[in-house]
Amino acid sequence: MAVFLAVSVTAAVRLYQSGPYGRRLADPSTADRTELLYWVVTRDLNEETPETRRVLAHRLDEEFRAGIDWGTVGEQLDAERRARLWRNVPLLLEPWFMEKVDGYFNESDERRVAYLDGVIDSVAVWAGMDAILPGVAEEDGATQRPAGLTEMLLDEVGRWQQRSAPPERRRIAEFLAAMQARWLARELIGAGKE
């Protein structure tokens, strides 16, 4: 009887992990786009190591470079998974952003503009996630949408700067200033083409 019970429990766990109620998560360093998205809509990334969050952020950035149809992703997510995604986003933004800061300072002066263009393009892809922001019901029955990804990123950067040591604060501030200047230059160049 004990053997039968052990086999039944093992089978139930395997069915749960691979069935409709759950599944084993692929190693984030080798996961494909779908598996990476599954990580961020099913797991509480607060419970994962900083290294796992860093790898997830890096791999998601790699996968999203080619673009992603956030509307289609949103159609496949129920309210609980949308909410989980938005709770996990700030936990991914920090390692993503700090990797970009380090990358900027590792580039030669001649390559920094191209590097910033890549970062700005990545932010634009990630900001498409705003299409699946969960609404927040208000007392009067209206639905209000919280701040989008770009606003969230700017708010979070302020927090990261505050808790950083002075040398890192200066690096973040310099990177942000360079990003803002490049973003503005791109906007002005784009406006001139219209």
N, CA and C atoms as a LAMMPS dump frame, in Angstrom:
ITEM: TIMESTEP
0
ITEM: NUMBER OF ATOMS
582
ITEM: BOX BOUNDS ff ff ff
-5.0000000000000000e+02 5.0000000000000000e+02
-5.0000000000000000e+02 5.0000000000000000e+02
-5.0000000000000000e+02 5.0000000000000000e+02
ITEM: ATOMS id mol type element x y z
1 1 1 N 0.823 -1.191 0
2 1 2 C 0 0 0
3 1 3 C 0.871 1.26 0
4 2 1 N 1.939 1.276 0.817
5 2 2 C 2.817 2.44 0.878
6 2 3 C 3.488 2.684 -0.458
7 3 1 N 3.874 1.605 -1.164
8 3 2 C 4.496 1.749 -2.486
9 3 3 C 3.493 2.342 -3.462
10 4 1 N 2.249 1.84 -3.424
11 4 2 C 1.205 2.367 -4.303
12 4 3 C 0.974 3.852 -4.036
13 5 1 N 0.92 4.251 -2.777
14 5 2 C 0.716 5.647 -2.409
15 5 3 C 1.872 6.516 -2.897
16 6 1 N 3.106 6.048 -2.742
17 6 2 C 4.276 6.801 -3.195
18 6 3 C 4.257 6.975 -4.708
19 7 1 N 3.908 5.926 -5.427
20 7 2 C 3.834 5.998 -6.896
21 7 3 C 2.721 6.956 -7.307
22 8 1 N 1.589 6.903 -6.629
23 8 2 C 0.464 7.79 -6.953
24 8 3 C 0.82 9.251 -6.728
25 9 1 N 1.475 9.536 -5.608
26 9 2 C 1.878 10.913 -5.314
27 9 3 C 2.878 11.404 -6.358
28 10 1 N 3.851 10.565 -6.694
29 10 2 C 4.843 10.94 -7.714
30 10 3 C 4.165 11.215 -9.044
31 11 1 N 3.237 10.349 -9.439
32 11 2 C 2.521 10.544 -10.709
33 11 3 C 1.699 11.826 -10.672
34 12 1 N 1.049 12.103 -9.536
35 12 2 C 0.242 13.326 -9.426
36 12 3 C 1.115 14.568 -9.529
37 13 1 N 2.282 14.545 -8.893
38 13 2 C 3.196 15.69 -8.971
39 13 3 C 3.648 15.905 -10.412
40 14 1 N 4.013 14.813 -11.081
41 14 2 C 4.448 14.933 -12.48
42 14 3 C 3.322 15.433 -13.359
43 15 1 N 2.1 14.934 -13.142
44 15 2 C 0.955 15.387 -13.917
45 15 3 C 0.708 16.872 -13.66
46 16 1 N 0.798 17.284 -12.396
47 16 2 C 0.603 18.691 -12.059
48 16 3 C 1.643 19.565 -12.736
49 17 1 N 2.895 19.119 -12.71
50 17 2 C 3.966 19.934 -13.275
51 17 3 C 3.905 19.998 -14.793
52 18 1 N 3.402 18.969 -15.433
53 18 2 C 3.39 18.975 -16.886
54 18 3 C 1.997 19.183 -17.459
55 19 1 N 0.986 19.178 -16.616
56 19 2 C -0.384 19.291 -17.08
57 19 3 C -0.866 20.73 -17.126
58 20 1 N -2.176 20.912 -17.201
59 20 2 C -2.733 22.254 -17.341
60 20 3 C -2.558 23.122 -16.11
61 21 1 N -2.274 22.522 -14.937
62 21 2 C -2.171 23.31 -13.714
63 21 3 C -0.761 23.789 -13.421
64 22 1 N 0.16 23.378 -14.165
65 22 2 C 1.534 23.78 -13.927
66 22 3 C 2.455 23.046 -14.878
67 23 1 N 3.704 23.413 -14.856
68 23 2 C 4.668 22.703 -15.668
69 23 3 C 6.044 23.023 -15.152
70 24 1 N 6.974 22.164 -15.476
71 24 2 C 8.351 22.428 -15.086
72 24 3 C 8.856 23.618 -15.871
73 25 1 N 9.594 24.426 -15.194
74 25 2 C 10.143 25.603 -15.848
75 25 3 C 11.506 25.269 -16.438
76 26 1 N 11.687 25.692 -17.658
77 26 2 C 12.967 25.472 -18.327
78 26 3 C 14.038 26.339 -17.676
79 27 1 N 15.266 25.934 -17.814
80 27 2 C 16.394 26.736 -17.344
81 27 3 C 16.331 28.07 -18.087
82 28 1 N 16.27 29.191 -17.368
83 28 2 C 16.119 30.476 -18.052
84 28 3 C 17.268 30.809 -19
85 29 1 N 18.434 30.234 -18.777
86 29 2 C 19.565 30.544 -19.665
87 29 3 C 19.42 29.892 -21.031
88 30 1 N 18.56 28.868 -21.137
89 30 2 C 18.381 28.179 -22.419
90 30 3 C 16.924 28.173 -22.876
91 31 1 N 16.04 28.762 -22.097
92 31 2 C 14.607 28.743 -22.411
93 31 3 C 14.306 29.533 -23.675
94 32 1 N 13.265 29.11 -24.386
95 32 2 C 12.819 29.88 -25.543
96 32 3 C 11.865 30.984 -25.07
97 33 1 N 11.378 31.778 -25.993
98 33 2 C 10.53 32.937 -25.66
99 33 3 C 9.311 32.521 -24.851
100 34 1 N 8.617 31.489 -25.29
101 34 2 C 7.416 31.039 -24.591
102 34 3 C 7.746 30.59 -23.18
103 35 1 N 8.82 29.844 -23.025
104 35 2 C 9.219 29.373 -21.698
105 35 3 C 9.626 30.531 -20.792
106 36 1 N 10.272 31.538 -21.36
107 36 2 C 10.649 32.716 -20.565
108 36 3 C 9.407 33.465 -20.092
109 37 1 N 8.454 33.643 -20.989
110 37 2 C 7.21 34.316 -20.602
111 37 3 C 6.467 33.512 -19.547
112 38 1 N 6.528 32.191 -19.66
113 38 2 C 5.882 31.339 -18.668
114 38 3 C 6.476 31.588 -17.277
115 39 1 N 7.792 31.778 -17.22
116 39 2 C 8.446 32.112 -15.955
117 39 3 C 7.799 33.335 -15.321
118 40 1 N 7.644 34.405 -16.096
119 40 2 C 7.227 35.678 -15.502
120 40 3 C 5.729 35.79 -15.263
121 41 1 N 4.939 34.873 -15.821
122 41 2 C 3.499 34.927 -15.549
123 41 3 C 3.057 33.869 -14.544
124 42 1 N 3.954 32.961 -14.153
125 42 2 C 3.553 31.915 -13.212
126 42 3 C 4.343 31.915 -11.909
127 43 1 N 5.519 32.51 -11.888
128 43 2 C 6.369 32.461 -10.698
129 43 3 C 6.397 33.801 -9.992
130 44 1 N 6.535 33.755 -8.677
131 44 2 C 6.786 34.954 -7.896
132 44 3 C 8.302 35.138 -7.901
133 45 1 N 8.778 36.1 -8.681
134 45 2 C 10.223 36.269 -8.825
135 45 3 C 10.887 36.809 -7.57
136 46 1 N 10.099 37.248 -6.588
137 46 2 C 10.659 37.587 -5.277
138 46 3 C 11.276 36.361 -4.625
139 47 1 N 10.776 35.19 -4.982
140 47 2 C 11.261 33.954 -4.387
141 47 3 C 12.455 33.368 -5.134
142 48 1 N 12.84 33.999 -6.221
143 48 2 C 13.983 33.519 -7.007
144 48 3 C 15.244 34.284 -6.609
145 49 1 N 16.382 33.729 -6.929
146 49 2 C 17.655 34.374 -6.591
147 49 3 C 17.876 35.586 -7.487
148 50 1 N 18.677 36.534 -7.03
149 50 2 C 19.028 37.663 -7.897
150 50 3 C 19.664 37.201 -9.217
151 51 1 N 20.438 36.134 -9.164
152 51 2 C 21.072 35.617 -10.384
153 51 3 C 20.022 35.097 -11.368
154 52 1 N 19.019 34.406 -10.875
155 52 2 C 17.942 33.923 -11.755
156 52 3 C 17.214 35.097 -12.386
157 53 1 N 16.929 36.135 -11.595
158 53 2 C 16.259 37.325 -12.146
159 53 3 C 17.139 38.013 -13.184
160 54 1 N 18.449 38.05 -12.93
161 54 2 C 19.365 38.672 -13.889
162 54 3 C 19.369 37.902 -15.205
163 55 1 N 19.437 36.579 -15.119
164 55 2 C 19.438 35.749 -16.33
165 55 3 C 18.11 35.906 -17.076
166 56 1 N 17.001 35.899 -16.35
167 56 2 C 15.698 36.088 -16.992
168 56 3 C 15.627 37.431 -17.712
169 57 1 N 16.063 38.488 -17.047
170 57 2 C 16.026 39.817 -17.659
171 57 3 C 16.883 39.862 -18.92
172 58 1 N 18.067 39.297 -18.842
173 58 2 C 18.981 39.284 -19.991
174 58 3 C 18.381 38.493 -21.153
175 59 1 N 17.863 37.313 -20.859
176 59 2 C 17.305 36.457 -21.917
177 59 3 C 16.032 37.054 -22.513
178 60 1 N 15.177 37.642 -21.68
179 60 2 C 13.976 38.289 -22.21
180 60 3 C 14.36 39.435 -23.139
181 61 1 N 15.364 40.207 -22.752
182 61 2 C 15.835 41.296 -23.591
183 61 3 C 16.321 40.76 -24.937
184 62 1 N 17.075 39.673 -24.907
185 62 2 C 17.548 39.055 -26.156
186 62 3 C 16.378 38.607 -27.021
187 63 1 N 15.409 37.957 -26.406
188 63 2 C 14.267 37.425 -27.154
189 63 3 C 13.369 38.539 -27.709
190 64 1 N 13.248 39.638 -26.971
191 64 2 C 12.343 40.706 -27.391
192 64 3 C 12.943 41.634 -28.445
193 65 1 N 14.24 41.546 -28.673
194 65 2 C 14.877 42.445 -29.648
195 65 3 C 14.205 42.391 -31.008
196 66 1 N 13.729 41.231 -31.377
197 66 2 C 13.062 41.075 -32.675
198 66 3 C 11.62 41.563 -32.628
199 67 1 N 11.174 41.994 -31.451
200 67 2 C 9.801 42.465 -31.29
201 67 3 C 8.923 41.379 -30.694
202 68 1 N 7.794 41.803 -30.184
203 68 2 C 6.83 40.869 -29.602
204 68 3 C 5.451 41.494 -29.721
205 69 1 N 4.476 40.694 -30.023
206 69 2 C 3.097 41.157 -30.143
207 69 3 C 2.436 41.047 -28.77
208 70 1 N 2.517 42.135 -28.012
209 70 2 C 1.986 42.115 -26.651
210 70 3 C 0.48 41.909 -26.628
211 71 1 N -0.227 42.374 -27.663
212 71 2 C -1.671 42.161 -27.723
213 71 3 C -2.013 40.681 -27.744
214 72 1 N -1.288 39.92 -28.542
215 72 2 C -1.507 38.474 -28.614
216 72 3 C -1.145 37.811 -27.299
217 73 1 N -0.055 38.239 -26.695
218 73 2 C 0.325 37.691 -25.387
219 73 3 C -0.797 37.957 -24.385
220 74 1 N -1.299 39.193 -24.382
221 74 2 C -2.359 39.56 -23.445
222 74 3 C -3.619 38.743 -23.605
223 75 1 N -3.954 38.381 -24.856
224 75 2 C -5.151 37.57 -25.101
225 75 3 C -5.04 36.191 -24.471
226 76 1 N -3.83 35.718 -24.245
227 76 2 C -3.609 34.382 -23.701
228 76 3 C -3.491 34.374 -22.171
229 77 1 N -3.528 35.558 -21.563
230 77 2 C -3.333 35.635 -20.109
231 77 3 C -4.636 35.961 -19.402
232 78 1 N -4.903 35.224 -18.337
233 78 2 C -6.043 35.575 -17.502
234 78 3 C -5.617 36.713 -16.568
235 79 1 N -6.55 37.23 -15.796
236 79 2 C -6.277 38.382 -14.926
237 79 3 C -5.173 38.085 -13.92
238 80 1 N -5.164 36.869 -13.379
239 80 2 C -4.153 36.506 -12.384
240 80 3 C -2.747 36.529 -12.989
241 81 1 N -2.609 36.017 -14.199
242 81 2 C -1.285 35.982 -14.831
243 81 3 C -0.841 37.371 -15.292
244 82 1 N -1.77 38.196 -15.706
245 82 2 C -1.415 39.588 -16.031
246 82 3 C -0.887 40.294 -14.792
247 83 1 N -1.591 40.108 -13.688
248 83 2 C -1.171 40.747 -12.433
249 83 3 C 0.204 40.234 -12.005
250 84 1 N 0.426 38.927 -12.157
251 84 2 C 1.733 38.348 -11.804
252 84 3 C 2.821 38.965 -12.671
253 85 1 N 2.563 39.09 -13.961
254 85 2 C 3.537 39.701 -14.87
255 85 3 C 3.921 41.089 -14.375
256 86 1 N 2.924 41.903 -14.033
257 86 2 C 3.203 43.282 -13.61
258 86 3 C 3.853 43.36 -12.236
259 87 1 N 3.627 42.362 -11.39
260 87 2 C 4.354 42.337 -10.11
261 87 3 C 5.815 41.95 -10.328
262 88 1 N 6.07 41.137 -11.344
263 88 2 C 7.43 40.674 -11.616
264 88 3 C 8.263 41.675 -12.41
265 89 1 N 7.624 42.527 -13.171
266 89 2 C 8.37 43.449 -14.037
267 89 3 C 9.403 44.276 -13.267
268 90 1 N 9.053 44.909 -12.142
269 90 2 C 10.081 45.7 -11.437
270 90 3 C 11.282 44.861 -11.003
271 91 1 N 11.05 43.594 -10.721
272 91 2 C 12.142 42.72 -10.292
273 91 3 C 13.08 42.382 -11.451
274 92 1 N 12.582 42.504 -12.671
275 92 2 C 13.408 42.268 -13.856
276 92 3 C 14.058 43.547 -14.36
277 93 1 N 13.402 44.674 -14.115
278 93 2 C 13.932 45.94 -14.623
279 93 3 C 15.273 46.302 -13.998
280 94 1 N 15.416 46.033 -12.704
281 94 2 C 16.672 46.423 -12.048
282 94 3 C 17.886 45.708 -12.644
283 95 1 N 17.897 44.367 -12.734
284 95 2 C 19.079 43.741 -13.332
285 95 3 C 19.254 44.123 -14.799
286 96 1 N 18.152 44.308 -15.514
287 96 2 C 18.224 44.727 -16.913
288 96 3 C 18.889 46.105 -17.017
289 97 1 N 18.402 47.04 -16.206
290 97 2 C 18.908 48.405 -16.251
291 97 3 C 20.378 48.466 -15.845
292 98 1 N 20.724 47.765 -14.774
293 98 2 C 22.113 47.811 -14.308
294 98 3 C 23.053 47.172 -15.328
295 99 1 N 22.59 46.158 -16.03
296 99 2 C 23.386 45.575 -17.111
297 99 3 C 23.608 46.609 -18.216
298 100 1 N 22.583 47.413 -18.495
299 100 2 C 22.712 48.452 -19.527
300 100 3 C 23.679 49.548 -19.084
301 101 1 N 23.636 49.918 -17.817
302 101 2 C 24.585 50.909 -17.29
303 101 3 C 26.011 50.395 -17.463
304 102 1 N 26.257 49.165 -17.044
305 102 2 C 27.595 48.579 -17.179
306 102 3 C 28.018 48.514 -18.645
307 103 1 N 27.095 48.109 -19.505
308 103 2 C 27.4 48.012 -20.932
309 103 3 C 27.784 49.35 -21.529
310 104 1 N 27.094 50.394 -21.105
311 104 2 C 27.379 51.739 -21.607
312 104 3 C 28.814 52.14 -21.27
313 105 1 N 29.214 51.906 -20.042
314 105 2 C 30.56 52.305 -19.621
315 105 3 C 31.647 51.373 -20.146
316 106 1 N 31.264 50.212 -20.63
317 106 2 C 32.228 49.307 -21.254
318 106 3 C 32.432 49.593 -22.739
319 107 1 N 31.563 50.412 -23.316
320 107 2 C 31.692 50.771 -24.736
321 107 3 C 32.704 51.904 -24.907
322 108 1 N 33.328 51.932 -26.062
323 108 2 C 34.196 53.066 -26.393
324 108 3 C 33.31 54.285 -26.644
325 109 1 N 33.88 55.47 -26.554
326 109 2 C 33.116 56.694 -26.785
327 109 3 C 32.44 56.682 -28.154
328 110 1 N 33.124 56.122 -29.149
329 110 2 C 32.591 56.099 -30.513
330 110 3 C 31.371 55.188 -30.637
331 111 1 N 31.26 54.187 -29.793
332 111 2 C 30.174 53.2 -29.901
333 111 3 C 29.005 53.49 -28.954
334 112 1 N 29.15 54.484 -28.111
335 112 2 C 28.112 54.717 -27.098
336 112 3 C 26.778 55.161 -27.687
337 113 1 N 26.79 55.951 -28.744
338 113 2 C 25.522 56.385 -29.349
339 113 3 C 24.768 55.18 -29.897
340 114 1 N 25.461 54.303 -30.592
341 114 2 C 24.813 53.095 -31.122
342 114 3 C 24.298 52.226 -29.979
343 115 1 N 25.057 52.148 -28.907
344 115 2 C 24.637 51.366 -27.749
345 115 3 C 23.346 51.957 -27.163
346 116 1 N 23.314 53.276 -26.999
347 116 2 C 22.119 53.937 -26.473
348 116 3 C 20.919 53.711 -27.381
349 117 1 N 21.142 53.73 -28.687
350 117 2 C 20.047 53.457 -29.624
351 117 3 C 19.463 52.071 -29.369
352 118 1 N 20.331 51.099 -29.129
353 118 2 C 19.859 49.747 -28.835
354 118 3 C 19.052 49.694 -27.549
355 119 1 N 19.51 50.413 -26.533
356 119 2 C 18.786 50.437 -25.257
357 119 3 C 17.425 51.105 -25.438
358 120 1 N 17.388 52.22 -26.152
359 120 2 C 16.127 52.923 -26.391
360 120 3 C 15.166 52.032 -27.175
361 121 1 N 15.676 51.311 -28.155
362 121 2 C 14.836 50.383 -28.908
363 121 3 C 14.288 49.277 -28.004
364 122 1 N 15.117 48.79 -27.078
365 122 2 C 14.661 47.767 -26.128
366 122 3 C 13.561 48.307 -25.227
367 123 1 N 13.732 49.534 -24.739
368 123 2 C 12.708 50.144 -23.886
369 123 3 C 11.396 50.248 -24.661
370 124 1 N 11.467 50.605 -25.932
371 124 2 C 10.252 50.723 -26.748
372 124 3 C 9.542 49.373 -26.864
373 125 1 N 10.303 48.306 -27.025
374 125 2 C 9.694 46.968 -27.112
375 125 3 C 9.058 46.602 -25.778
376 126 1 N 9.802 46.797 -24.676
377 126 2 C 9.263 46.482 -23.351
378 126 3 C 8.041 47.352 -23.043
379 127 1 N 8.047 48.606 -23.488
380 127 2 C 6.928 49.512 -23.209
381 127 3 C 5.656 49.071 -23.91
382 128 1 N 5.779 48.257 -24.944
383 128 2 C 4.595 47.705 -25.593
384 128 3 C 3.763 46.859 -24.642
385 129 1 N 4.389 46.451 -23.545
386 129 2 C 3.712 45.678 -22.517
387 129 3 C 2.551 46.472 -21.902
388 130 1 N 2.573 47.788 -22.053
389 130 2 C 1.487 48.62 -21.523
390 130 3 C 0.135 48.187 -22.089
391 131 1 N 0.13 47.546 -23.259
392 131 2 C -1.113 47.087 -23.878
393 131 3 C -1.831 46.046 -23.02
394 132 1 N -1.108 45.424 -22.103
395 132 2 C -1.746 44.4 -21.272
396 132 3 C -1.706 44.751 -19.784
397 133 1 N -1.638 46.052 -19.513
398 133 2 C -1.703 46.485 -18.115
399 133 3 C -3.025 46.05 -17.501
400 134 1 N -2.991 45.469 -16.315
401 134 2 C -4.264 45.142 -15.667
402 134 3 C -4.916 46.424 -15.167
403 135 1 N -6.219 46.512 -15.303
404 135 2 C -6.942 47.677 -14.795
405 135 3 C -7.165 47.552 -13.302
406 136 1 N -7.33 48.698 -12.652
407 136 2 C -7.603 48.722 -11.22
408 136 3 C -8.992 49.323 -11.046
409 137 1 N -9.912 48.553 -10.46
410 137 2 C -11.282 49.027 -10.279
411 137 3 C -11.322 50.092 -9.194
412 138 1 N -12.055 51.139 -9.458
413 138 2 C -12.213 52.223 -8.487
414 138 3 C -13.575 52.087 -7.807
415 139 1 N -13.802 52.862 -6.768
416 139 2 C -15.056 52.787 -6.021
417 139 3 C -16.265 53.136 -6.872
418 140 1 N -16.119 54.063 -7.818
419 140 2 C -17.259 54.48 -8.64
420 140 3 C -17.528 53.519 -9.8
421 141 1 N -16.822 52.392 -9.824
422 141 2 C -17.031 51.396 -10.866
423 141 3 C -16.156 51.586 -12.086
424 142 1 N -15.476 52.717 -12.168
425 142 2 C -14.581 52.964 -13.303
426 142 3 C -13.314 52.127 -13.133
427 143 1 N -12.633 51.944 -14.229
428 143 2 C -11.369 51.209 -14.193
429 143 3 C -10.248 52.171 -14.529
430 144 1 N -9.251 52.203 -13.686
431 144 2 C -8.102 53.069 -13.908
432 144 3 C -6.897 52.188 -14.178
433 145 1 N -6.093 52.607 -15.153
434 145 2 C -4.884 51.847 -15.461
435 145 3 C -3.715 52.464 -14.703
436 146 1 N -2.895 51.607 -14.077
437 146 2 C -1.719 52.129 -13.382
438 146 3 C -0.689 52.665 -14.38
439 147 1 N 0.347 53.27 -13.857
440 147 2 C 1.414 53.799 -14.707
441 147 3 C 2.003 52.684 -15.561
442 148 1 N 2.437 53.045 -16.749
443 148 2 C 3.01 52.073 -17.663
444 148 3 C 4.468 51.787 -17.362
445 149 1 N 5.063 51.018 -18.235
446 149 2 C 6.422 50.532 -18.01
447 149 3 C 7.449 51.658 -17.945
448 150 1 N 7.357 52.631 -18.831
449 150 2 C 8.347 53.709 -18.832
450 150 3 C 8.309 54.491 -17.528
451 151 1 N 7.106 54.808 -17.057
452 151 2 C 6.973 55.519 -15.781
453 151 3 C 7.492 54.657 -14.634
454 152 1 N 7.173 53.36 -14.692
455 152 2 C 7.649 52.443 -13.664
456 152 3 C 9.172 52.417 -13.646
457 153 1 N 9.781 52.343 -14.825
458 153 2 C 11.239 52.309 -14.911
459 153 3 C 11.844 53.564 -14.298
460 154 1 N 11.313 54.722 -14.635
461 154 2 C 11.854 55.971 -14.09
462 154 3 C 11.696 56.044 -12.575
463 155 1 N 10.552 55.596 -12.059
464 155 2 C 10.347 55.573 -10.608
465 155 3 C 11.347 54.637 -9.928
466 156 1 N 11.511 53.468 -10.518
467 156 2 C 12.42 52.482 -9.932
468 156 3 C 13.864 52.966 -9.967
469 157 1 N 14.276 53.601 -11.06
470 157 2 C 15.654 54.092 -11.167
471 157 3 C 15.959 55.047 -10.023
472 158 1 N 15.006 55.889 -9.675
473 158 2 C 15.199 56.793 -8.542
474 158 3 C 15.473 56.035 -7.25
475 159 1 N 14.759 54.944 -7.026
476 159 2 C 14.97 54.133 -5.825
477 159 3 C 16.35 53.468 -5.848
478 160 1 N 16.728 52.939 -7.021
479 160 2 C 18.024 52.269 -7.128
480 160 3 C 19.164 53.252 -6.879
481 161 1 N 19.003 54.473 -7.38
482 161 2 C 20.032 55.487 -7.153
483 161 3 C 20.161 55.8 -5.673
484 162 1 N 19.031 55.954 -4.998
485 162 2 C 19.058 56.306 -3.577
486 162 3 C 19.783 55.274 -2.739
487 163 1 N 19.636 54.017 -3.072
488 163 2 C 20.269 52.988 -2.243
489 163 3 C 21.65 52.586 -2.741
490 164 1 N 22.115 53.217 -3.807
491 164 2 C 23.449 52.91 -4.354
492 164 3 C 24.523 53.745 -3.67
493 165 1 N 25.742 53.241 -3.741
494 165 2 C 26.891 53.996 -3.246
495 165 3 C 27.137 55.18 -4.189
496 166 1 N 27.756 56.264 -3.709
497 166 2 C 27.963 57.46 -4.543
498 166 3 C 28.584 57.204 -5.924
499 167 1 N 29.608 56.368 -6.057
500 167 2 C 30.157 56.145 -7.409
501 167 3 C 29.117 55.542 -8.368
502 168 1 N 28.304 54.616 -7.856
503 168 2 C 27.272 53.995 -8.702
504 168 3 C 26.174 54.997 -9.016
505 169 1 N 25.835 55.859 -8.058
506 169 2 C 24.849 56.914 -8.313
507 169 3 C 25.276 57.8 -9.461
508 170 1 N 26.559 58.156 -9.476
509 170 2 C 27.081 59.013 -10.555
510 170 3 C 27.007 58.295 -11.9
511 171 1 N 27.331 57.016 -11.914
512 171 2 C 27.265 56.24 -13.158
513 171 3 C 25.826 56.187 -13.675
514 172 1 N 24.881 55.926 -12.781
515 172 2 C 23.467 55.869 -13.171
516 172 3 C 23.022 57.226 -13.704
517 173 1 N 23.388 58.292 -13
518 173 2 C 22.989 59.634 -13.43
519 173 3 C 23.583 59.974 -14.799
520 174 1 N 24.841 59.628 -15.009
521 174 2 C 25.477 59.899 -16.302
522 174 3 C 24.812 59.096 -17.424
523 175 1 N 24.517 57.84 -17.139
524 175 2 C 23.846 56.993 -18.131
525 175 3 C 22.463 57.55 -18.454
526 176 1 N 21.7 57.923 -17.434
527 176 2 C 20.367 58.492 -17.663
528 176 3 C 20.436 59.771 -18.481
529 177 1 N 21.375 60.63 -18.158
530 177 2 C 21.517 61.885 -18.912
531 177 3 C 21.843 61.593 -20.374
532 178 1 N 22.732 60.64 -20.616
533 178 2 C 23.079 60.267 -21.992
534 178 3 C 21.875 59.669 -22.709
535 179 1 N 21.098 58.839 -22.007
536 179 2 C 19.885 58.243 -22.602
537 179 3 C 18.872 59.323 -22.964
538 180 1 N 18.644 60.245 -22.044
539 180 2 C 17.662 61.293 -22.301
540 180 3 C 18.094 62.181 -23.462
541 181 1 N 19.379 62.513 -23.503
542 181 2 C 19.881 63.339 -24.603
543 181 3 C 19.729 62.607 -25.938
544 182 1 N 20.051 61.313 -25.948
545 182 2 C 19.931 60.555 -27.198
546 182 3 C 18.473 60.379 -27.596
547 183 1 N 17.609 60.124 -26.629
548 183 2 C 16.186 59.982 -26.924
549 183 3 C 15.647 61.284 -27.527
550 184 1 N 16.011 62.419 -26.933
551 184 2 C 15.561 63.71 -27.443
552 184 3 C 16.103 63.951 -28.856
553 185 1 N 17.374 63.629 -29.077
554 185 2 C 17.956 63.8 -30.414
555 185 3 C 17.207 62.95 -31.436
556 186 1 N 16.872 61.729 -31.072
557 186 2 C 16.124 60.862 -31.993
558 186 3 C 14.744 61.424 -32.273
559 187 1 N 14.099 61.957 -31.242
560 187 2 C 12.774 62.562 -31.431
561 187 3 C 12.852 63.762 -32.376
562 188 1 N 13.86 64.595 -32.168
563 188 2 C 14.02 65.785 -33.018
564 188 3 C 14.354 65.391 -34.456
565 189 1 N 15.195 64.396 -34.621
566 189 2 C 15.524 63.925 -35.968
567 189 3 C 14.277 63.357 -36.628
568 190 1 N 13.494 62.583 -35.877
569 190 2 C 12.252 62.011 -36.406
570 190 3 C 11.243 63.08 -36.767
571 191 1 N 11.149 64.127 -35.932
572 191 2 C 10.209 65.216 -36.202
573 191 3 C 10.634 65.979 -37.45
574 192 1 N 11.933 66.08 -37.672
575 192 2 C 12.437 66.789 -38.853
576 192 3 C 12.164 66.071 -40.135
577 193 1 N 11.917 64.76 -40.065
578 193 2 C 11.656 63.975 -41.266
579 193 3 C 10.196 64.023 -41.696
580 194 1 N 9.332 64.516 -40.8
581 194 2 C 7.89 64.555 -41.121
582 194 3 C 7.547 65.684 -42.047
